[in-house]
């Protein structure tokens, strides 16, 4: 009986870890999506093309396109370079979760 209880507890811990991992992945995707939307909105408002950003940053235009389409997980360095090319600065803020 003790073995069954230990197995169930272990399964519950594993399930909890999987759920937490999925939640973190969802938060990452949503944060990336929001950031990309901001970059696109600013780029279009300032009438800057992807080619302009590429020329300014040295990042190849296809990579800018992949960034904007969400098919690329950018580094912080890339985000800062793209933002800087549009006259923007990146501000990262940490806050407590709303549980």
GUVEXZA-390710 format. One record per residue (C-alpha): residue number from 1; residue in three letters; z, y, x. Coordinates in Angstrom, 1 decimal. Layout:
<sites>
seq;type;zz;yy;xx
NUM;ALA;Z;Y;X
...
</sites>
This chain:
<sites>
seq;type;zz;yy;xx
1;UNK;0.0;0.0;0.0
2;UNK;0.8;2.4;2.9
3;UNK;-2.6;1.7;4.4
4;UNK;-4.3;2.7;1.1
5;UNK;-2.3;5.9;0.9
6;UNK;-3.2;6.8;4.6
7;UNK;-6.8;6.0;3.9
8;UNK;-6.8;8.2;0.8
9;UNK;-5.1;11.0;2.7
10;UNK;-7.6;10.8;5.5
11;UNK;-10.5;10.9;3.1
12;UNK;-9.0;13.9;1.4
13;UNK;-8.7;15.7;4.8
14;UNK;-12.3;14.9;5.6
15;UNK;-13.5;16.1;2.2
16;UNK;-11.6;19.3;2.7
17;UNK;-13.1;19.9;6.1
18;UNK;-16.6;19.3;4.6
19;UNK;-15.9;21.8;1.8
20;UNK;-14.6;24.4;4.3
21;UNK;-17.6;23.9;6.5
22;UNK;-19.9;24.4;3.5
23;UNK;-18.1;27.5;2.5
24;UNK;-18.4;29.0;6.0
25;UNK;-22.1;28.2;6.0
26;UNK;-22.6;29.9;2.7
27;UNK;-20.7;33.0;3.9
28;UNK;-22.9;33.1;7.0
29;UNK;-26.1;32.8;5.0
30;UNK;-25.0;35.5;2.6
31;UNK;-23.9;37.9;5.4
32;UNK;-27.2;37.3;7.2
33;UNK;-29.2;37.9;4.0
34;UNK;-27.3;41.2;3.4
35;UNK;-27.9;42.4;6.9
36;UNK;-31.6;41.6;6.8
37;UNK;-31.9;43.4;3.5
38;UNK;-30.4;46.5;5.1
39;UNK;-32.7;46.4;8.1
40;UNK;-35.8;46.0;5.9
41;UNK;-34.6;48.8;3.6
42;UNK;-34.0;51.2;6.5
43;UNK;-37.3;50.2;8.2
44;UNK;-39.3;50.9;5.1
45;UNK;-37.5;54.1;4.2
46;UNK;-38.2;55.4;7.7
47;UNK;-41.8;54.2;7.5
48;UNK;-41.4;52.1;10.6
49;UNK;-43.6;49.0;11.0
50;UNK;-42.6;45.7;12.5
51;UNK;-45.1;46.5;15.3
52;UNK;-43.2;49.8;16.0
53;UNK;-40.0;47.9;16.3
54;UNK;-41.6;45.3;18.6
55;UNK;-43.0;48.1;20.8
56;UNK;-39.7;49.8;21.0
57;UNK;-37.5;46.8;21.6
58;UNK;-39.8;44.4;23.5
59;UNK;-39.1;41.7;20.9
60;UNK;-42.3;40.0;19.9
61;UNK;-43.6;41.0;16.4
62;UNK;-43.6;37.4;15.1
63;UNK;-39.9;37.3;15.9
64;UNK;-39.3;40.5;14.0
65;UNK;-41.2;38.9;11.1
66;UNK;-39.2;35.7;11.3
67;UNK;-36.0;37.8;11.3
68;UNK;-37.0;39.7;8.2
69;UNK;-38.0;36.5;6.4
70;UNK;-34.7;34.9;7.1
71;UNK;-36.3;32.1;9.2
72;UNK;-34.5;33.2;12.3
73;UNK;-30.8;33.4;13.1
74;UNK;-30.6;36.6;15.2
75;UNK;-28.2;37.2;18.0
76;UNK;-26.0;40.2;17.8
77;UNK;-28.0;41.6;20.7
78;UNK;-31.2;41.4;18.7
79;UNK;-29.6;43.0;15.7
80;UNK;-28.3;45.9;17.9
81;UNK;-31.7;46.4;19.5
82;UNK;-33.6;46.4;16.2
83;UNK;-31.1;48.8;14.6
84;UNK;-31.2;51.1;17.7
85;UNK;-35.0;51.2;17.5
86;UNK;-34.6;52.7;14.0
87;UNK;-31.9;55.2;15.0
88;UNK;-29.1;53.1;13.6
89;UNK;-26.0;51.7;15.1
90;UNK;-24.3;48.4;14.2
91;UNK;-20.8;48.4;12.9
92;UNK;-18.9;45.1;12.4
93;UNK;-15.8;45.1;10.3
94;UNK;-13.4;42.3;9.7
95;UNK;-11.4;42.2;6.5
96;UNK;-9.0;39.9;4.7
97;UNK;-10.6;37.3;2.4
98;UNK;-10.2;37.7;-1.3
99;UNK;-8.7;34.4;-2.2
</sites>
